[in-house]
Structures are given as structure tokens and as C-alpha cells.
Amino acid sequence: MNTEDLPEAVKSLFHLIDGVDAGTSGPVSCAAAAQAAAWCEYLAAHARRLYAAVTDAARVAAALLATRLSHGRLRARSPRARCTARSGRG
């Protein structure tokens, strides 16, 4: 199922739930469609937050740097020490 099919599937689920709950049948109600739209907006907001953790390049780089520092695979140095090391004076 792709993301374009999700609203229709969710709308159908809400329609089925309403039908079982109220004992009715027929076309999909406006209430079920509105609930589906609200639910899809809710899911989309959560998906954006989840995927931001792996798609935001700065966040990924910061997490990688933090991991390397915490595991001792990269020494923390001051900016002055880096400049000194590059110039060959340190």
C-alpha cells in the first residue's frame, strides 16, 4: 500500500467500525471521511518527525559525531589545537 491509498483505506476502516458499532450499512459517511482525513494528518505529522531523524543531514552528522566522541574513536580538540596541527606548529 502506498501513501496515496492510505486515506481511502482508513476511510473504509472507519466506515466499517461505524457500521459494526451502529449496525448500519451503505455508502461511506462524511463522518468516516472526516475521521480518516484527521487520522492521516496525525500519521503524516508523526512520519515527518520520525523521518527527520534520518533525513536531516545536520542532525545525522551531529549524531555520528556524538557517537564517535562517546566511544573514544575521535578525540575532542579545541579549534586552536586543530589550527596549530594543520600549520605544523603543534
Backbone torsions as a table, in degrees:
resi	resn	phi	psi	omega
1	MET	NA	131.5	177.4
2	ASN	-98.5	176.1	-174.4
3	THR	-68.4	-23.4	178.5
4	GLU	-73.3	-27.2	179.1
5	ASP	-81.2	-18.3	-174.1
6	LEU	-58.3	-49.0	-179.4
7	PRO	-58.0	-40.6	179.3
8	GLU	-65.3	-41.6	-179.8
9	ALA	-66.2	-42.7	-179.9
10	VAL	-67.1	-40.4	177.5
11	LYS	-59.7	-42.6	178.4
12	SER	-64.1	-40.1	178.0
13	LEU	-62.1	-47.0	178.9
14	PHE	-62.7	-37.3	177.3
15	HIS	-63.1	-44.8	178.9
16	LEU	-63.9	-42.4	178.6
17	ILE	-61.7	-46.6	178.3
18	ASP	-60.9	-40.6	-179.7
19	GLY	-64.1	-42.8	178.8
20	VAL	-68.3	-42.0	-177.8
21	ASP	-65.2	-45.2	-175.9
22	ALA	-96.6	-10.0	-179.1
23	GLY	71.8	31.3	-179.7
24	THR	-114.4	167.0	174.2
25	SER	-141.8	177.4	-179.8
26	GLY	126.4	-164.9	-178.4
27	PRO	-68.4	161.4	179.4
28	VAL	-63.2	131.3	-177.7
29	SER	-79.3	160.9	175.6
30	CYS	-64.1	-34.3	179.2
31	ALA	-63.7	-42.4	178.8
32	ALA	-64.4	-40.0	178.9
33	ALA	-65.3	-41.3	179.3
34	ALA	-65.9	-41.8	177.6
35	GLN	-62.8	-40.4	179.7
36	ALA	-64.2	-42.4	179.3
37	ALA	-63.1	-43.4	179.6
38	ALA	-65.0	-41.8	179.9
39	TRP	-64.5	-40.9	179.1
40	CYS	-65.8	-37.2	175.3
41	GLU	-63.0	-42.6	178.3
42	TYR	-61.0	-47.2	179.4
43	LEU	-64.2	-38.8	179.9
44	ALA	-64.2	-40.5	178.8
45	ALA	-62.7	-42.5	178.0
46	HIS	-67.2	-39.2	179.0
47	ALA	-62.8	-41.6	178.3
48	ARG	-60.0	-43.0	179.7
49	ARG	-66.5	-41.2	179.4
50	LEU	-65.4	-47.0	-177.7
51	TYR	-72.6	-23.1	178.2
52	ALA	-62.1	-30.0	-179.9
53	ALA	-64.3	-24.7	-178.9
54	VAL	-115.6	-8.4	-179.4
55	THR	-106.4	-16.2	178.3
56	ASP	-82.9	107.3	-173.3
57	ALA	-58.0	-40.9	-179.2
58	ALA	-65.3	-40.6	179.5
59	ARG	-66.5	-40.8	179.2
60	VAL	-65.2	-43.6	179.5
61	ALA	-63.6	-41.5	179.3
62	ALA	-65.2	-40.5	178.7
63	ALA	-65.2	-40.7	178.2
64	LEU	-63.9	-44.6	178.6
65	LEU	-62.5	-44.3	179.3
66	ALA	-61.9	-40.5	179.1
67	THR	-64.4	-45.3	179.9
68	ARG	-63.3	-41.1	178.5
69	LEU	-64.5	-44.1	-176.4
70	SER	-69.6	-25.9	178.5
71	HIS	-95.3	6.8	176.6
72	GLY	72.8	17.3	-179.5
73	ARG	-89.7	-2.4	179.5
74	LEU	-148.3	126.1	-179.6
75	ARG	-82.8	140.5	175.0
76	ALA	-81.0	126.4	178.3
77	ARG	-131.5	153.6	178.5
78	SER	-76.2	158.2	176.6
79	PRO	-57.4	-35.9	179.8
80	ARG	-65.2	-41.0	179.6
81	ALA	-64.1	-36.7	178.4
82	ARG	-65.6	-42.5	180.0
83	CYS	-65.5	-40.6	179.4
84	THR	-64.1	-42.3	-179.5
85	ALA	-65.6	-37.6	179.2
86	ARG	-67.5	-37.2	-176.2
87	SER	-81.6	-9.4	177.8
88	GLY	84.5	12.5	-178.5
89	ARG	-98.1	5.0	-173.9
90	GLY	-125.8	NA	NA
